Amino acid sequence: ELPVRLVAFDQETVNIYSGPLRSLDRDDIAALRARHPLGASDLAAALRTAASLAGPHDRLLVVSDLQATAGVQGSDLRTVIAGLERRGIRRVDVLADADALNQETCATLTASGE
């Protein structure tokens, strides 16, 4: 059984769902879609939340353009990423629209386990 956590983030992080993948349902997706952009994305806070929730998970999928407009940004994210590794997250993947993607942040985040 594949355990999944769905966490939304912008200026804050909100746990939308936690449980087996097969039990993720339309209500959870609707709750995610009901969130509207609040004008700032704190990627570092979202990554810290992921680290604190790591539990049995060793992979992280970030669905974002990685345009961090609040909190820690740029090379300072390496410290936050190291926190993921200390909590056992060994692989980070990013799903994003390539036209809006912050390539530098993406490279830093996805190369963290090398």
N, C-alpha and C positions, 0 to 999 in steps of 0.2 A: 504494500500500500504506500503510495507516494504522498508524503506529508507536504503541504503547501501553506504558505502564509501570503496573503495579499495585503500589502500596506500601501496606502496612498500618501503622497507628500506634496507639499508646496511650502508654505510658511510653517506648517506643522505636519506631524506624521499621524496617521490614523490607521489603526488596524481594522481592515475590512473583513477579513476571513482568515481563519486558522483551522486546519483540519485536513482530512484526506482529499486529494484532488477530485475524486469521484463525487464528493459531496458539495463541491463548489457549484453554486446554482445561479439562476437568472437574477435572484434578489441581490446576491453579492455583486454581480456585474452592474446591476442597476444602481446600487449604492456607490460604486466607483464612478459610474458615469454621471451621477447626480452632483458630484463635486465639481465646482467650477473653479477655474484658475483664480488665485488670489493676488496675482501680480508679483510674486517672488517665489523662488524655489531654493530651499535650503537643502542641497544635496548632502552636505556633511551630516546634518541632523538625521536625514533618512538613512544614511549609511551607518550611523551610530545606532539607530533603532534596529537595523538589520543585524548588526553585531550583537546587540543585547538579546535578540530573539533567536539567535542562531540555533540553539538546541541541537537537534540531530541533523540539521541541514548543513551541507558542505558546499552548496552551490547557491548563487544569487543571480537572478535575472532582473536587471534594471530596465524598465520601459520609460524612457525619458530622452529629451534632447540634450541632457546634461549641461544645460545653460544655468549654472548656479548663480543666482542673482542675490542671494542672501547667505549669511554664514560664511564659513571657511571656503575659499576658492583657490583655484590654481594649484601650485605645487604644494601648498599647505594641506591639500587633500591626502597626500601620501601618508601623513600621520594617522588620519582617519582610516585609510585603507589598511594600514598595518594592524589596526584594531580588528578588522574583519579577519585577517589571517590568524591573529592570536585566538580568536573565537572559533577557529576551525573552518572558516569559509575558504575553500581552496580554489574555487573558480567563480569568476564574475563574467557574465555575458550582458551585452547591451542590445536592446531592440529599440530602434529609433528611425525617424525619417532622416535619411542621409543629408538632405538639404539644410536641415536645421541643427544637425549634430555638432556639438563642441568636440572637435577631433582630438584636441590636446587632452581634455579630461577623459575622453573615451580611451585613448591610448594608455593613460596612467592607470585607469581603473581596471582595464582588461588585461594589462600586463603585470598586474600586482603579484600573481602567483608564480611568475617565472623565476 
